[in-house]
Amino acid sequence: MTTATAGNVVMSPAQAGSAYGIHLRLAKLVATLDAQQLAQLKAAVAKTAGANVGSQGVTTDNAGAAALTAI
């Protein structure tokens, strides 16, 4: 596996009930991150790592976020 040195930011438009493949195909490239920006984003996501994280009664297992800096 190689380590990414840049990254594309792709977003799909907000649509009610749109977590389906047909809607995700509408995603468009909105930005490209350089190596420094990508490293900052990975570091910020890694800080959210934990087996039971969240707030206001909504929690999730985000333990995998700690491994993000490896890719």
FENSUL-V972770 format. One record per pair of residues at least 24 apart in sequence whose ideal C-beta (glycine too) atoms are under 10 Angstrom apart, sorted by sequence separation. I is the first residue (numbers start at 1). J is the second residue. D is the distance in whole Angstrom. If there is no record, write none. Layout:
i->I j->J d->D
i->I j->J d->D
//
This chain:
i->7 j->31 d->9
i->8 j->32 d->5
i->9 j->33 d->6
i->44 j->68 d->10
i->45 j->69 d->9
i->46 j->70 d->10
i->7 j->32 d->7
i->8 j->33 d->8
i->43 j->68 d->9
i->6 j->32 d->6
i->7 j->33 d->5
i->42 j->68 d->5
i->43 j->69 d->7
i->6 j->33 d->6
i->7 j->34 d->9
i->41 j->68 d->9
i->42 j->69 d->5
i->5 j->33 d->10
i->6 j->34 d->6
i->7 j->35 d->9
i->9 j->37 d->9
i->42 j->70 d->9
i->4 j->33 d->9
i->5 j->34 d->8
i->6 j->35 d->6
i->9 j->38 d->10
i->42 j->71 d->8
i->5 j->35 d->5
i->6 j->36 d->10
i->7 j->37 d->8
i->8 j->38 d->10
i->39 j->69 d->8
i->4 j->35 d->8
i->6 j->37 d->8
i->7 j->38 d->5
i->3 j->35 d->10
i->6 j->38 d->6
i->7 j->39 d->10
i->9 j->41 d->9
i->5 j->38 d->7
i->4 j->38 d->6
i->5 j->39 d->9
i->7 j->41 d->8
i->3 j->38 d->10
i->4 j->39 d->10
i->7 j->42 d->9
i->4 j->42 d->9
i->3 j->69 d->9
i->3 j->70 d->8
i->4 j->71 d->6
i->3 j->71 d->7
i->1 j->70 d->8
i->2 j->71 d->9
i->1 j->71 d->7
//
